[in-house]
Amino acid sequence: MTTRPIALITGGSRGLGRNTALHLARKGVDVVLTYRSRVDEAKTAIAEIEAAGGRAAALELDTGTVASFPVFVETLKKTLHETWQRDRFDYLVNNAGIGLRKPIAETTEEEFDSLMNIHLKGVFFLTQALLPLINDGGRIINVSSGLARFSVPGSSAYAMMKGGVEVFTRYLAKELAGRRITANTVAPGAIATDFNGGHVRDDAEINRVVAGMTALGRAGVADDIGPMIASLLSDDNRWVNAQRIEVSGGMNI
């Protein structure tokens, strides 16, 4: 019997993380997802993953609180042992995040620090804490944004963090090469989900502007991203490493 790989997806109870989890389950990958507070959403996601043929577990985690990571790692070890009788997992997807739409002149230090703690500091130190649990030959995907390539006023602080994550990803690929662990960045364009208050999904004018900026003529949806990440984690893409892959339908080209 072939052992199914296990993926850990932060922020996997909703949006792009949830969509990715479902497509991974359909490809034969089990999932540990994290959620920050909405246990109801996490339970629904688990049910959907199980209906898709996978096994799943949900763990609470605030990715912006580094001090909580040691306890999370111990909980993850226990979950892996009890659910899968294993002590390691295969794929890490750093997806959890928050948004901010404010011009430079109005962004507060508190808002900046919140973004940094979740999108940059949290990604760095959570990955560091999980490295001993990732199987050699495993894969890491860090979720970035098209905003790290092109500039949209009001997105500076958020985009700065994503730019840092892209640099971090290349260093991961270099430093983990001896363990045959690949690291890549996936950079979605504007996606119609509940992220950032659902402004792309719910604001018709923003949706129209996004469509006009995009070669394929529409805003993205979660189903444009989840399958791509699932494919990138498959063995078909084993030779892709240290890359930034934008999935935006051709925004601002």
C-alpha positions in Angstrom: 0.0 0.0 0.0 1.4 3.4 -1.0 1.8 5.9 1.8 0.0 9.2 1.0 2.0 12.3 1.3 1.0 14.9 3.9 0.8 18.6 3.3 0.6 21.3 6.0 -1.2 24.4 4.8 -1.4 27.4 7.0 -4.7 29.3 6.7 -6.1 26.2 5.1 -9.7 26.5 6.4 -10.7 29.2 3.9 -10.0 30.9 0.6 -6.9 29.8 -1.4 -5.7 27.5 1.4 -8.9 25.6 1.5 -9.1 25.3 -2.3 -5.5 24.0 -2.4 -6.3 21.4 0.3 -9.2 20.1 -1.7 -7.3 19.7 -4.9 -4.4 18.1 -3.0 -6.8 15.6 -1.5 -8.1 14.7 -5.0 -4.5 14.1 -6.0 -3.9 11.6 -3.1 -2.4 14.0 -0.6 -3.6 14.2 3.0 -3.7 17.6 4.8 -3.0 19.2 8.1 -4.6 22.7 7.9 -4.3 25.5 10.3 -6.9 28.1 11.3 -6.7 31.1 13.5 -10.1 31.3 15.2 -13.0 29.9 13.0 -13.2 26.3 14.1 -16.5 25.9 12.2 -14.8 26.7 8.9 -12.0 24.3 9.8 -14.5 21.5 10.5 -16.3 22.2 7.2 -12.9 22.1 5.3 -12.1 18.8 6.9 -15.4 17.3 5.9 -14.8 18.5 2.3 -11.3 17.0 2.2 -12.6 13.7 3.5 -15.4 13.7 1.0 -12.7 14.2 -1.7 -11.0 11.0 -0.5 -8.3 12.5 1.8 -7.6 12.4 5.5 -7.3 15.7 7.3 -6.7 17.4 10.7 -7.1 21.0 11.7 -4.9 22.8 14.2 -5.3 26.3 15.7 -2.4 28.6 14.9 -1.7 32.4 14.9 1.1 32.6 12.4 1.9 36.1 13.6 2.8 34.9 17.1 6.3 33.3 17.0 6.2 32.5 20.7 3.3 30.0 20.0 5.3 28.0 17.5 7.0 25.5 19.9 3.7 24.5 21.4 2.3 24.2 17.8 5.1 22.0 16.7 4.5 19.6 19.6 0.8 19.5 18.8 1.6 18.8 15.2 4.0 15.9 16.2 1.2 14.4 18.3 -1.4 14.8 15.5 1.0 13.2 12.9 1.5 10.3 15.2 -2.1 9.7 16.2 -3.7 10.3 12.8 -1.0 8.9 10.5 1.4 7.0 12.7 4.2 9.1 11.3 6.6 11.7 12.7 7.1 13.8 9.6 5.2 15.4 6.7 6.1 16.2 3.1 4.9 19.6 1.9 4.6 23.0 3.6 2.4 25.7 2.1 2.8 29.0 3.9 -0.5 30.6 2.9 -2.0 32.3 5.9 -2.2 36.1 5.7 -4.1 39.3 6.1 -4.5 42.3 3.8 -4.2 46.1 4.1 -5.2 48.8 1.7 -3.8 52.1 2.9 -1.5 54.6 1.3 2.0 55.1 2.7 1.1 58.3 4.4 -1.7 56.7 6.4 -0.2 53.3 7.4 0.5 53.0 11.1 3.4 51.3 12.7 0.9 48.8 14.3 -0.5 47.9 11.0 2.9 47.5 9.5 4.0 45.3 12.3 0.9 43.1 12.0 1.7 42.5 8.4 5.3 41.9 9.1 4.6 39.4 11.9 2.3 37.3 9.8 3.7 37.6 6.3 7.4 37.8 6.9 8.6 37.1 10.5 6.0 34.4 10.9 6.8 32.7 7.7 10.5 32.7 8.4 10.3 31.3 12.0 7.5 28.9 11.4 9.4 27.4 8.5 12.5 27.2 10.7 10.5 25.5 13.4 9.1 22.9 11.0 12.3 22.1 9.1 13.1 19.1 11.4 9.6 17.6 10.6 9.8 17.9 6.8 10.9 14.8 5.0 14.0 15.0 2.9 12.9 15.4 -0.7 9.9 17.4 0.5 8.6 20.7 -0.9 7.9 24.2 0.4 5.7 26.8 -1.2 5.4 30.3 0.0 2.4 32.3 -1.2 3.3 35.8 -2.4 1.4 38.2 -4.6 1.4 39.9 -8.0 1.8 43.1 -6.0 5.5 42.2 -5.4 6.0 42.7 -9.2 3.7 45.6 -10.1 2.6 48.6 -7.9 -0.9 49.4 -6.9 -1.2 52.5 -4.7 -2.3 51.5 -1.2 -0.5 48.2 -1.2 3.1 49.2 -0.2 3.4 47.6 3.2 1.7 44.3 2.1 3.8 44.1 -1.0 7.0 44.7 0.9 6.4 41.7 3.0 5.7 39.5 0.0 8.9 40.8 -1.7 10.8 39.6 1.4 9.1 36.2 1.2 10.3 35.8 -2.4 13.9 36.5 -1.4 13.5 34.1 1.6 12.3 31.4 -0.8 15.4 31.5 -2.9 17.6 31.2 0.1 15.5 28.2 1.3 16.1 26.5 -2.0 19.8 27.1 -1.7 20.3 26.1 2.0 18.0 23.0 1.8 19.5 21.6 -1.4 21.4 19.0 0.6 18.1 17.6 1.8 16.6 17.7 -1.7 13.9 20.0 -0.5 12.6 22.4 -3.1 11.2 25.9 -2.4 9.1 28.0 -4.7 6.9 31.0 -4.6 3.4 31.2 -6.0 2.2 34.7 -6.6 -1.5 35.0 -7.3 -3.0 38.1 -8.9 -6.3 39.6 -7.8 -8.5 36.8 -6.6 -12.2 37.0 -5.9 -12.3 35.5 -2.3 -13.1 36.9 1.1 -9.5 38.0 1.5 -9.0 41.7 2.4 -12.7 42.1 3.1 -13.7 40.5 -0.2 -13.1 43.7 -2.1 -12.2 42.1 -5.4 -15.1 39.7 -5.1 -17.8 42.1 -3.8 -16.9 45.5 -5.3 -18.1 45.6 -8.9 -15.9 48.6 -9.9 -12.7 46.9 -8.5 -13.6 43.7 -10.3 -14.1 45.7 -13.5 -10.7 47.4 -13.1 -9.0 44.1 -12.4 -10.5 42.6 -15.5 -9.2 45.5 -17.5 -5.7 45.0 -16.2 -5.7 41.2 -17.0 -4.9 39.7 -20.3 -7.6 37.0 -19.9 -10.2 39.6 -19.1 -11.4 38.7 -15.6 -10.5 38.6 -11.9 -9.2 35.3 -10.7 -11.0 32.8 -8.6 -9.8 30.3 -6.0 -10.1 27.5 -8.5 -7.4 29.2 -10.6 -4.9 28.9 -7.8 -5.5 25.7 -5.8 -5.0 23.3 -8.7 -1.8 25.1 -9.7 -0.3 24.7 -6.2 -1.4 21.1 -6.1 0.3 20.5 -9.5 3.4 22.3 -8.4 3.7 19.9 -5.4 3.3 16.8 -7.6 6.2 14.8 -8.9 5.5 16.3 -12.4 7.2 19.5 -11.1 10.0 17.9 -9.1 12.7 19.9 -11.1 11.1 23.3 -10.4 13.1 25.0 -7.7 13.8 28.6 -6.4 11.2 30.0 -8.8 8.6 32.8 -8.5 5.5 31.6 -10.4 2.8 34.2 -11.0 -0.7 33.0 -11.4 -2.6 36.1 -12.4 -4.1 35.5 -15.9 -1.6 38.0 -17.2 -2.0 41.1 -15.0 -0.1 44.3 -16.0 1.9 42.7 -18.8 
